[in-house]
Amino acid sequence: MLLTFIHLFPSPSKFKTLFSAPLQRQQSRRSNRTTSLPLFLCQILRNISTDKTAGPPPPTASAEPSVSVDKFFSIPPSSPMAAVDPHSFTDSTHPLTTHISLSLYFDFPSSTILASTLISLPTTHSGPFTLDTRSLSITSVLDPTTLTPLPFTLTPPIPHPVFGQSLIITLSNHSQVIIISKTSASSSALQWLSPPQTFNKAFPFVYTQCQSIHARSIFPCQDTPAARIRYDAKLNIPRQLFAVMSARHVDRRAPVVGSGEARGACDDSLWCGDDRVVDDFLMEQPIPPYLFAFAVGELGFRDVGPRSRVYSEAAPAVLDAAAREFAGTEDMIRVGEKLFGPYDWERFDLLVLPPSFPYGGMENPRMVFLTPTVIKGDATGAQVVAHELAHSWTGNLITNKTNEHFWLNEGFTTYAERRIVEAVQGEDRAALNIGIGWKGLVDAVERFKDNMEFTKLKTNQEGVDPDEIYSEIPYEKGFQFLWRIERQIGRPAFDEFIKKYIATFKFQSIDTDTFLNFLKANVPGIENQIDLKLWTEGIGIPPDAMEPVSSIYTKIVSLANEFKLGRMPREDEVADWHGQEWELYLENLPKYVEASQALALDARYRLSESKDYEVKVAFLQLAIASKCRDYFGEVEKTLKEVGRMKYLRPLYTALVQGAGKDEEKIFAKRVFSEARDCYHPIAQGVVETILRKYV
């Protein structure tokens, strides 16, 4: 059924006409990026500490960078600012937001959102109050009671290309504040699709991806997982469209004239237009800002369980394929509840996004976002759903305090996913999953061989763009650490430990030390049995990590080793293989083979034509490494079909990394220039980084 997704993108020439201006601005923003700008937070507060009595700035303060920002980050750390997160301007001496109320007007012709953000604090606060922004125009900041303007400043004057600007508001015994803003067409959290880019080609589409630090490009917030918020939202959209959110849908209704519900986002005449409708949403549990999510478009759905629906663009072929792939969702939820405790989010709905979605899945509470590439026709794509479901306990209930402790989200979730897969699909399927993950871990360590800091679980990310160091390390090394603890104390004891861990820290954001202290308190002597510091602060793969042990895993790896001796697997040996078996086989082949070998393998098994992108991309990597240019057409087609970074990163890297690849580099640059407009802004930035490094 993946064939139904292949033509969702129009020709590149159409994209250039539709989006050239905003995308040029986005490219300009990315081109000035740097990953070594220390102490920038200290300077922000110092800038405003000398001008605390300043009045409001001009009516609109825009956040569009135009020159290098290096000169803004050389002031010594003399400011009293206490940062809580290396990726946020949030000051630990300021109260953390408890609730946000949003009024959002979606202007599809300009690819922008007019927003009113009402921020509520737990106590009154006087003095500077700092929020994160990026690519936002701030029109005004208001006292919600009197609607009088409040003084604010955006610093630095030239925004940091990754972190944006801090919005510093001067409060005087306030517990609430209203901010009127407008997103940029180049917002890194948003991808706007024109009608030709959608399945039915009739209506536009927009969706979010806020992890890790992109919520700030939609509305001002303390954009750190340390700040957990509840929220409500009014989404004012064209009447023909439908909205979903990571929140409970309360109502769909006409705008109310004279109600003030726009709260300054736009004029009532605009808000209450005859062609507009308002969807109301409510999130009653506290979540980190990166879990804020919505999608607006021509949507349809199918029920797949008593508390689950699958949504996608309103195309029966897509909906039916998704419903079949995820028919076992309720079984997985029940297994998760048995293993980890009650499911606290009421509903577990799924949204299959257009192919440009940059990740396999995103664990937004109540509404998981998925790439269409997980629809494989054999239910194995449900393993991605198992991963996102597992986040309902590990990641959404308990969250890493900052991205430096990302393994607490992803390592735990990878472990939980494999326990769910084992219970629902069997031990062999779980072993294959672990085996693929092991190879991914080995490859990720090799990727960071020149900067081993990012092979640690507990990392130092000062001045680093989290999107650029995203890898399998926190997933697979984190899984291996937890699996090591399970082997040491036994599964029954570890199951009880995990349940207690979740119950103790639910709806909290924690760091690695908090977890280790809890581990040592509840498993006395564990620090004498496992080197906890080596596992969390050491580089590379610890010696007590372990490959999976299973007959099917051993057989596949053995067959891959025999390929080195020139023996291809017989058809009877692979007759019952699905995508995961082939993926594991291909991942364990030599990195370089003769072009004739790659051609012979594909001639027999048609791997380059696989509808499973994991298999196709693994084979195309082998073909590129083997200088088998027969497949460059398929490589180009794949890079223009999908925007999932799991596929873009290895294919572009394989094309441009290494010596003697002049033709490949020219090819990669051309393909990217033509496909770039199809990619989400996050994916654009990742590919641009690869090309800057090697081309």
Secondary structure, 3 states (H helix, E strand, C coil): CHHHHCCCCCCHHHHHHHHHHHHHHHHHHHHCCCCCCCCHHHHHHHHHHCCCCCCCCCCCECCCCCCCCHHHCCCCCCCCCCECCCCCCCECCCCCCCEEEEEEEEEHHHCEEEEEEEEEEEEEEEEEEEEEECCEEEEEEECCCCCCECCEEEEEEEEECCCEEEEEEEEEEEEEEEEEEEECCCCCCEEEECHHHCCCCCCCEEEECCCCCCHHHCCCECCCCCCCEEEEEEEEEECCCEEEECCEEEEEECCCCCCCCCCCCCCHHHHCCCCEEEEEEEEEEEECHHHCCEEEECEEEEEEECCEEEEEECCHHHHHHHHHHCCCHHHHHHHHHHHHCCCCCCCCEEEECCCCCCCCEECCCCEEEECHHHCCCCCCCHHHHHHHHHCCCECCCEEECCHHHCHHHHHHHHHHHHHHHHHHHCHHHHHHHHHHHHHHHHHHHHHCCCCHHHHCCCCCCCCCCCCCCCCCHHHHHHHHHHHHHHHHHCHHHHHHHHHHHHHHHCCEEECHHHHHHHHHHHCCCHHHHCCHHHHHHCCCCCCCCCCCCCHHHHHHHHHHHHHCCCCCCCHHHCCCCCHHHHHHHHHCCCCCCCHHHHHHHHHHHCHHHCCCHHHHHHHHHHHHHCCCHHHHHHHHHHHHHCCCHHHHHHHHHHHHCCCCCHHHHHHHHHHHHHHHHHCCHHHHHHHHHHHHHHC
